[in-house]
């Protein structure tokens, strides 16, 4: 059996969970926002244990390079089953007992992947997955309550900072898999790992902060153009110094178009999603104040 069959299984499971949640709630834009938010935090957590500490390895069997394998494996695992389960927990608010049972299922799936030889552990152990998944799902359950009941805008800003980060980072991960674009800072020998560490832990983290600053702080809407100009300037500087590397027929103009599309998408999500939660909190706050 090809290794990817197992990963396709994760995609199917995630699609079923997401489809059920969407069918019950029918708010596509808000659910997609929560999906990106939860996906971003799964990426952050796994980037630490996978790309920094080399805890385990995915083996979908698509690439000869082990870290390219890890990139596609972690994208599927986190964006499919972890994120879809997290938004289900956020929306339906199950008990901690149910969350615990879900974590046991995660551990069972991990053991199945180990036995099938499509995933291997180095210093990681399956029980660690159970602990991490419980903490993550419990945190998402609480965060949804905070976001829903808050009278401040800071939780919403946090949501869109994480969304800005993942929307900026995703094209980099995909382009690496197609061998089109890398960031080479020589922190580690493997170019896939080197590029991921720089872009995921430093470059796009800083750029996400810049996007959020100009999205929420300046009152004039024209300031929203600033992140695009800053991002393109930073890309050009990295390219001219040899840190940003293009291969094949890939060019800076293509990256500029991707940057523009990413920023436009971030702005559209911020404008049209999670607003009902914030507006409801604002109305409740006003009602309490009148009393």
ZASEBA-331506 format. One record per residue: residue in three letters; x, y, z of N, C-alpha, C in turn. Coordinates in steps of 0.2 Angstrom, whole numbers, plus 2048, in hexadecimal, padded with zeros to 3 digits. Layout:
! ZASEBA-331506
AlaXYZXYZXYZ ...
//
This chain:
! ZASEBA-331506
Unk8047FA800800800800804806800 Unk80380B7FB8078117FB807815802 Unk80C81880480C81C80A80682180A Unk80582580580182A8047FA828806 Unk7F88228057F18208067EF82280D Unk7F48218127F38228197F182A81A Unk7F582E8167F48358177EE837814 Unk7EC83480E7E583580B7E0834810 Unk7E182F8147DC82D8197DB83381E Unk7E08368207E083C8257DC841822 Unk7DD84281B7D98488177D2846817 Unk7D08408167C983E8167C683F81D Unk7C983D8227C783E8297C684582A Unk7CB8498297CA85082A7C4853826 Unk7C48518207BE85481C7B785281E Unk7B784C8217B084A8247AF84E82A Unk7B484F82F7B38538357B185A833 Unk7B585D82E7B386482C7AD865829 Unk7AB8608257A486082179F860826 Unk79F85C82B79A85B830799862834 Unk79F86583679F86B83A79C870836 Unk79D87182F79B87682B79387582A Unk79186E82978A86D82878686F82E Unk78986E83478587083A78587883B Unk78A87B83978B88283B78A887835 Unk78C88582F78A88882978D88F828 Unk79289182C79689782B79D896829 Unk79D8968227A389481E7A9898820 Unk7A889F8207AE8A48217B08A3828 Unk7AC8A382D7AE8A38347B289C835 Unk7AF8978337B28908347B9890830 Unk7B989382A7C08938277C589782B Unk7C389C82E7C78A08327CA89C838 Unk7C589883B7C78948417CC88F83E Unk7CA88C8387CF8878367D6889835 Unk7D788F8327DD8928317E1893838 Unk7DD89683C7E08978437E2891846 Unk7DE88B8467E088584A7E6882846 Unk7E688283F7EB87F83B7F288383D Unk7F188983D7F788D83F7FB88B845 Unk7F788A84A7FA8888517FC881851 Unk7F987C84D7FC87684C802876848 Unk80387A84380987B84080F87E844 Unk80D88284981288584D814880852 Unk81087C85581287785A816871856 Unk81486F85181886A84D81E86C84B Unk81E87284882587584682A87584B Unk82887685182D87585783086E858 Unk82B86985882D86385A83085F854 Unk82E86184E83085E848836861844 Unk83586784383B86A83F84186D844 Unk83F86E84A84487184F84886B852 Unk84486785584686185984685A856 Unk84485A85084485484C84184E850 Unk83B84E852838849857836843853 Unk83484484D83183E849831840842 Unk82F83C83E82F83D83682983A833 Unk82683E82E82183B82A824838824 Unk82183382182382F81B81D82E816 Unk81B83381381683280E81882F808 Unk81F82F80782282C8018228307FB Unk8218377FB82183B7F582883E7F3 Unk82C83F7F88338427F783883E7F9 Unk83E83F7F684483C7F984783F7FF Unk8468467FF84984980584484880B Unk84784681184384581783F84B81A Unk84285181983F85781B839859817 Unk83A85881083485980C82F85580D Unk83084F80F82B84A81182784C818 Unk82B84F81C829852822824858821 Unk82685C81C82286281B81B860818 Unk81A85B813814859811810855816 Unk81485181A81084D81F80D851824 Unk81185682780E85A82C80985F829 Unk8098618238038658207FD861820 Unk7FD85B81E7F785781E7F5855825 Unk7F98538297F78518307F4856833 Unk7F785C8337F48628377EF865834 Unk7EF86682E7E986A82A7E3865829 Unk7E485F8297DE85A8287DB85982F Unk7DF8548337DB8518397DB85683F Unk7E18598407E285D8467DE863846 Unk7DE8678417DA86D8407D386C840 Unk7D186783C7CA86583B7C7863842 Unk7CA85F8467C885D84C7C8863851 Unk7CD8688507CD86E8557C7872854 Unk7C587384D7BF87884C7B987484E Unk7B886E84E7B386A8517B286B858 Unk7B886B85C7B886C8637B6873865 Unk7B88788617B787F8627AF880861 Unk7AC87E85C7A587F85A7A187B85F Unk7A287586079D87186479F87086C Unk7A587286E7A68738757A586C878 Unk7A88678767A786087A7AA860881 Unk7A985B8857AC85B88B7B385988B Unk7B78598907BE8578907BE850890 Unk7B984C8927BA8458917B9843889 Unk7B58478867B584587E7BB84787B Unk7BE84D87D7C584F87B7CA84A87C Unk7CA8478827CF8428847CE83C87F Unk7C883A87E7C78348797C9836872 Unk7C883C8707CB83E86A7D383D869 Unk7D683F86F7DD83F86F7DF83786F Unk7DB8338727DD82C8727DD82986A Unk7D882C8677D782A8607DD82D85C Unk7DF83385D7E683585A7EC83185B Unk7EC82E8627F282A8637F1823860 Unk7EB82185F7EA81B85B7EC81B854 Unk7EA8218517EC82284A7F3823849 Unk7F782684E7FE82684E80181F84E Unk7FF81B85280181485380081084C Unk7FA8128497F980E8437FE81183E Unk80081783E80581A83980C81783A Unk80D81684181481384281480C840 Unk80F80884180F80183F80F800838 Unk80C80583480C80582D81280782A Unk81780A82E81D80C82B81D813827 Unk81781782881781D824818823829 Unk81B82182F81D827834821823839 Unk82682783B82B82484082D829845 Unk82E82784B82F82B85183782A852 Unk83A83085484183085784183085E Unk84083686184083686983983786B Unk83483886682D83986882A83386A Unk82483386E82082D87081982F86F Unk81582A86E80E82B86C80A82E872 Unk80C82D87880883087D80983887D Unk80F83A87A81084187A80B844875 Unk80984187080484386B7FD84486F Unk7FC83F8737F683F8777F584687C Unk7FB84787F7FB84D8847FB853880 Unk7FF85487A7FF85A8767F885B873 Unk7F58568717EE85786D7E9859872 Unk7E98568797E485887E7E585F880 Unk7EB8628817ED8698827EA86D87D Unk7EC86B8767EA86F8717E3870870 Unk7DF86A8707D886B86F7D486E875 Unk7D786D87B7D48718817D5878880 Unk7DB87A87E7DC88187D7D8884878 Unk7D78818727D288386D7CB88486F Unk7C987F8747C287F8777C288687B Unk7C788787F7C688D8837C789487F Unk7CB89387A7CD8998767C689C872 Unk7C28978707BC89986D7B789C872 Unk7B789A8787B389D87D7B58A487E Unk7BC8A587F7BF8AC8807BD8B087A Unk7BE8AE8747BD8B286E7B58B486E Unk7B18AF8707AA8B086F7A78B5874 Unk7AA8B587A7A88B98807AC8BF881 Unk7B28C087E7B68C687F7B38CD87E Unk7B58D28827B38D88807B98DC87E Unk7BF8D987C7C58DC87A7C68D9873 Unk7CA8DD86F7CC8DB8687D28D6868 Unk7D68D686D7DC8D286D7DC8CB86B Unk7D78C786E7D68C086B7D58C0864 Unk7D18C48617D08C485A7D68C6856 Unk7DA8CB8597E18CD8567E58C7855 Unk7E58C385B7EA8BD85B7E88B8856 Unk7E18B78557DF8B28507E18B4849 Unk7E18BB8477E38BD8417EA8BE840 Unk7EE8BE8467F58BE8457F78B7843 Unk7F48B28467F68AB8447F48A983D Unk7EE8AC83B7EC8AB8347F18AE82F Unk7F38B48317F78B882D7FE8B482C Unk8008B18318068AD8318068A782D Unk8008A382D7FF89D82A7FE89E822 Unk7FB8A48217F98A581A8008A8816 Unk8048AB81A80B8AD81780F8A7816 Unk80F8A281B81489D81B812897816 Unk80B89681580989081180C89080A Unk80C89680780F896800816894800 Unk81A89680582189480682288D806 Unk81E88A80B81E88280C81C87F805 Unk81788180281587E7FB81A87F7F6 Unk81D8857F58228867F08298827F1 Unk82A8817F883087C7F982F8757F7 Unk8288737F782786C7F582786B7EE Unk8278717EA8278717E382E8737E1 Unk8338747E683A8767E483A87D7E0 Unk8368817E28368887DF83988D7E3 Unk83988D7E983B8937EE83D8907F4 Unk8438937F78458917FD848897801 Unk84989780784D89C80B85389880E Unk85989B80C85F89780E86389C813 Unk86389A81986789E81E86C89A821 Unk86C89381F87288F82287188E829 Unk86C88E82C86B88C83386C884834 Unk86988082F86A87982F86C877828 Unk86E87182787186F82186B86E81C Unk86686B81E86086981985D86F817 Unk85C87081185987780E852877810 Unk84E872810847872811846874819 Unk84A87181D84987382484C87A825 Unk85187C82285488282384F888821 Unk84C88781B84788B81984188C81D Unk83F88682083988682483A88A82B Unk84088882E84288C834842893833 Unk84589682E84689D82D83F8A082B Unk83B89D8278358A08258308A082A Unk82F89A82D82A89883282B89B838 Unk83189B83B83289E8428358A5842 Unk8378A883D8398AF83D8368B3838 Unk8378B28328358B782C82D8B882C Unk8298B382B8228B482B81F8B5831 Unk8228B48378208B683E8208BD83E Unk8268C083C8278C883C8228CB837 Unk8218C883181D8CB82C8168CB82F Unk8148C683280D8C583580B8CB83A Unk8108CC83E8108D284380F8D883F Unk8128D983A8128DF83680B8E0833 Unk8098DA8308028DA82D7FD8DC832 Unk7FD8D98387F88DA83D7F88E283F Unk7FE8E48407FF8EB8437FB8F083E Unk7FD8EF8377FA8F48337F28F2831 Unk7F08ED8337E98EB8327E58EE838 Unk7E88EE83E7E48F08447E58F7847 Unk7EB8FA8467ED9008497EC906845 Unk7EF9078407ED90D83C7E690E83A Unk7E391483A7DC9158397DB915831 Unk7E091882E7DF9198267E0912823 Unk7DB91181F7DB90A81B7E1909816 Unk7E490F8147E990E80F7F090C812 Unk7F090C8197F690981D7F690181C Unk7F18FE8197F18F78187F58F5812 Unk7F78FA80E7FC8F98098038F880B Unk8048FA81180B8FA81480E8F3815 Unk80A8EE81880D8E881880F8E5811 Unk80B8E680C80D8E38068148E6803 Unk8158ED80481B8F08028218EE806 Unk8208ED80D8258EB8118278E3810 Unk8228DF80F8238D880D8278D7807 Unk8258DB8018298DB7FB8308DD7FC Unk8318E37FF8378E680183C8E0804 Unk8398DD80983D8D880D83F8D2808 Unk83A8D080483B8CB8008418CC7FB Unk8418D37F88468D57F384D8D57F7 Unk84D8D77FD8538D78018568D0802 Unk8528CC8048548C58058568C27FF Unk8538C37F98548C07F385B8C37F0 Unk85C8CA7F18638CD7EF8698CA7F3 Unk8678C87F986D8C67FE86E8BE7FD Unk86A8BB7F986A8B47F88678AF7FD Unk8638B280285F8AE8078598AC804 Unk8568B08008508AD7FC8528AB7F5 Unk8518A47F48538A17EE84E89E7E9 Unk84E8A07E384989D7DE84C8987DA Unk8488937D884B88E7D484688D7CE Unk84988A7C88458897C28438907BF Unk83C8907BE83A8967BA83689A7BF Unk8378997C683489E7CB8378A57CB Unk8338AA7CC8358B17CB8328B57D1 Unk8368BB7D28338BF7D882C8C27D6 Unk82B8C37D08248C57CF81E8C07D1 Unk8208BA7D081B8B57D281A8B57DA Unk8208B67DD81F8B77E581B8BD7E7 Unk81C8C27E38198C97E48118C87E4 Unk80F8C47DE8088C37DD8058BE7E3 Unk8098BA7E58078B57EB8068B97F1 Unk80B8BE7F380B8C27F88048C77F8 Unk8038C97F37FD8CE7F27F78CA7F3 Unk7F68C47F07F08C07F17F08BE7F9 Unk7F58BC7FC7F58BA8037F28C0807 Unk7F58C68067F38CB80A7EC8CD809 Unk7EA8CD8037E38CE8017DE8C9805 Unk7E08C38057DC8BE8087DC8BF810 Unk7E18C18137E18C281A7DC8C881B Unk7DD8CD8177D88D38187D18D1818 Unk7D08CD8137C98CB8117C68C7817 Unk7CA8C281A7C88BE81F7C78C2826 Unk7CB8C78277CA8CC82D7C48D082C Unk7C28D28267BC8D68257B68D2826 Unk7B68CC8247B08C88237AF8C2828 Unk7B38C182C7B38BB8317B48BD838 Unk7B18B983C7B18B98447AE8C0846 Unk7AB8C48417A88CA8437A28C9848 Unk79E8C48467988C384A79A8C2851 Unk79F8BE8537A18BD85A7A38C485D Unk7A78C885A7A98CE85D7A38D385E Unk79F8D38597998D88597948D585F Unk7938CF86078F8CC8657928CE86C Unk7998CE86C79C8CF87379B8D7874 Unk79B8DB86F79B8E28707948E4872 Unk78F8E186F7888E28707868E0878 Unk7898DA87A7888D888178B8DD885 Unk7918DF8847948E48887908EA889 Unk78D8ED8837898F38837838F2887 Unk7808EC88777A8EA88B77B8EA892 Unk7818E78947838E789B7848EE89E Unk7878F28997898F989B7828FD89C Unk77D8FC8987779008997738FE8A0 Unk7748F88A27718F58A87748F98AE 
//
